[in-house]
Amino acid sequence: MPPERRSRTRPDRRAGARPDRKTRMRPDDRAGAGPGGPLQKAAPSSQRQSPARPRAAAAVVAAEEERRLRQRNRQTLEEDKPAVERCLEELVFGDVEDDEDALLRRLRGPRVQVQEDSGDSELENEAKDNFPPQKKPVWLDEEDEDEEMVDMMNNRFRKDMMKNASENKLSKDELQKRLKEEFQHAMGGVPAWAETNKQKTSSDDESEEDEDDLLQRTGNFISTSTSLPKGILKMKHCQHANAERPTTARISSVQFHPRAQVVMVAGLDNAVSLFQVDGKTNPKIQSIYLEKFPIFKACFSANGEKVLATSTHSKVLYVYDMLAGKLIPVHQVRGDGDVYVWDVNSRKCLNRFVDEGSLYGLSIATSRNGQYVACGSNCGVVNIYNQDSCLQEANPKPIKAVMNLVTGVTSLTFNPTTEILAIASEKMKEAVRLVHLPSCTVFSNFPVVKKKNISLVHTMDFSPRSGYFALGNEKGKALMYRLHHYSDF
């Protein structure tokens, strides 16, 4: 077949025809030749590039030469490919026949912007930034976007968290939020260890230095604040702590949790209940009913391992070791108006003195800062002592004798800041007073005698930061008050 006819039966597939094998390596392809002509002579020194950019220019020339050789080799391989295969490649990778670098950039995807190297040339930096933007997915599967639903009815733990019948299924996000709500409800708020850590400031660093200095010294570091004025105590009557579980039995114990915003209420109805303190509804967290077991006293332990002190008619003081599970007799007490100071670990009496003017002691309390000791007698007198004198002197003298009650003082408790001492008698209605410290004077606006809503007080307690004050009476009510001077729980 003549060459003219053979060329007509097999037309060129691209703009440039396939070069002849014998003439494939042209003289201008030798090293040092320009991209489109014969080997050039060296330019005179006056026309040479400035020495500041020889490295960049050489890199660009080498990159162009490598691209040209790679394209020529690809054209050689493309000659033997069937038309169907080339069509599929164009559908998948796009029409990048004349630009293989574009295909490589497309497969590589969008690059992360990095700081340019100060040693790169302008041409190299421009080439680095010449990347196509990230493309969107070809299609979206609607089933992938549907949230996986969690069955709430067939799980006894999840079923208790349902608020209504329509919540038989919840999404994973909704279930996670519900679990977080239940945890905060049980803990009375977000615990300190679960809060997000904040970045330290210079003031935080200074406080840390103060703490380090504090830990190197010993002594009583909680001092009495003079910020609480005497005379009138600003307070508001809140919803009863046990309003969501009413009872008519006597309340024997009301105590706030030392770390969570929770109050415990126990009584002669054989039940112990926990309530979240919010000052409005005080929702119930949990109740425990003990069959034929009336509760006369219940209290929170600081760590669950401490001992519980009790007394009997035999005048022997016992300590119940909760880890060993047994009663330990500590000391034989005489009673009457004697006050004993003893060490729990060594079971030794450190000091003994007679409460001044007392014939029979009914109650005793110490302040958390180790400053005061209060003793209540059967005649209604409350003697307030300095604690150091009680530890060291045989006949300490009281700082003040509070005589606002006329019947036996059965309850005494200091607030955590040692600014208030609550005193009460279960022998007479409305027989409760709040004493200001260190003036040892009674607040005149509590209780409101005209309302007569307190009745007989059997137990009292302050919240950890004195924001609330609670007391329990014989009518089954755990009354609660908000003290406005203290902003925290």
Order of alpha helices (4+ residues) and beta strands (2+ residues): alpha-alpha-alpha-alpha-alpha-alpha-beta-alpha-beta-alpha-alpha-beta-beta-beta-beta-beta-beta-beta-beta-beta-beta-beta-beta-beta-alpha-beta-beta-beta-beta-beta-beta-beta-beta
